[in-house]
Amino acid sequence: MKFMKLGSKPDIFKTCHNVTTVAASELVSDICVEVDGHKFLLHKFPLLSKSEYLNKTLKKRETSLQNKAGVLNNDSEDEEDSLVILRLCEFPGSVESFEMCAKFCYGITFTLNASNVSAVRCAAEYLEMTETIEKSNLIFKLEVFFNSSILRGWKDSILCLQQSKSFIPWAEHLKLLSRCVDSISCKTAVDPSMVDWSFTYTRPKFPCFQPHPRHNIECSSSPPPPPPPPPLNGTAHSCSRHHHHQQHQPVPKDWWVEDICNLEIALYSRVMVAVKAKGAPWDQVGEALRVYAMWWLPGVSKEHSAIQAGDPSAPTSRMMRNHGPGLKSAESFVETSSSKQWALILESLVSLLPSEKGSCSCSFLLRLLKSATILNASQSSKLELAHRIGLQLEEASLQDLIILSIQSYTDINSLLYDVDLVQLVLEHYLSQELCQSAPAIYPMQSHDDHNTPSKLLHVAKLIDGYLVEIAKDPNLPLLKFVQIAEPIPDFARPVHDGLYLAIDTYLKEHPGMPKSDRKRICKLMDCKKLSMDACIHACQNDRLPLRVVVQVLFFEQIQSAMSGGLVDLPENVRALLPHSQKISLQESANGSMSSRGTVEDDDNNNSDATIDEDFKLHNLSGGDSVGNISQERGNLHTEPMKKAGLKTGFPLLRPKKLLSRLFPGLLAPDYSKKPMKLGSLPGKRTNPYSIP
């Protein structure tokens, strides 16, 4: 830290409580200056010789007294009237800054540094200690020290800017803030190879980084190394720096991020605006905002999360609902007086986010969104975060996507999760992803796994996992569940096992659901896209509607037939298969049959074809056509049945026999001749189990 000493006389000021006097002086004090309740008993002559303001004020006071002297008798004046009392109202800085100005008037030695130079500069401006009253006055010396030393130092500029927060109007008028901000922003744009000043870097991002000896990096684990001796001349300094740069690794590009985190949000925002104006890379700006949020906002860093009550890896533990430590800390966190200040910090950071995609990680943006929820930040900030998260939702993890609602900490009957925010994020993602990719990549008639981007498949899998988590909330209405599950395109879910698990979890947590709601939630699932294990589980699941179980059993039989090598399926059965399975069967019929493992994996492929309900029931009830499956099935080997998890020798059930077991007494005697139409709708017929 740079410093400058002014004056040559020893300190003769003596302070007792709130009174400062001049010790070892034979002269009686003739002026009392009061600053913020503190009294200075001084002498007029040294003060008036340096301060134009005191000169003007005392002249006005003497003129006022002379006007009153015509009425009063001058001989009646007491000896105490010789002491002039002067109160300085709205004095910038502090009592210490006025004391330094007074010491300068007396020629007493005092030290200026980055901590007090801005306060003394504002105090000298208030007292008008300019060149018009005396050459080389205090303002002149302060400006020389400020421009030649403070602004040239990295940490000195930051410290001076930080100390100016108490008298911002004066610092703004004197352009102290703007000069410090410009100095800091210019240094952040310097080539890292030219950085030869001290800076703080404690992040383990560069574990192999070895600092330059002149960098004097401050680490939390060990004290900073001693500063090197000053160079003898400019040439020696240049050679020394070049020598060390050959032996040590370069300075990280974001070396400046941690030092400016000491600034309050108003000053920090000004610095970041200037840094962005200097052309700083957007990834460095994003890293700076992340570090600042971790320093100032609770719950943003993974180490101390005041937002996630309980174990983040088990968000459904509901610890906050049992009046445990999580509830108490959450309530105190919401009700604290600092919450408004934290909300202001978060809103300012959101406004500073770079517009480039990927400038901040999706995990960090989601933690900001969680903080915005718990701090009750502005709706505009939440919408901006939701939009930015939607641009890179494929980078998110399930743990990051779990956002607890603020009401869940205090109301046991409220929703546990803030589903609306996740729905908003999902809408932003799908709107930009499908609009950009659908015309070029996704055909409107059919979709294949090879054409679907991996990030869209990952988002669909992520949403299915999120549905499993929120389905465990007994207060979650069905509409919220459907609004999260429906927007995912059908071709983004080649396998519906995750969606089936979410539906089964919701049915398990909501046992009193009416039949209509159970049918509605099961419409989200496509039975053709269930794996063999999921089909076996669904066949034994008594929580599913019976009509869904019928569909699962039917397609399980078809998959068993295909896994056993049966390729000569009737046309009406073939029409029910996914598009990829139809192609496989056609190739097999032409003599280019694929391996059985490939056929078994074909049930994971995609199809956007809509199945007519009456047509499907007609196929289910067409005894002769579908019955051929069981006849040919008896001639197959039993090994594929073992691989499929079915008992050997278990024949394929005819639909009539199958339905008679599920619906005893329901089928008419002439069922095999006349197809049964259950649930048929008038007008246009649609599939009740497919997403419209």
Disulfide bonds with the S-S distance in Angstrom:
none
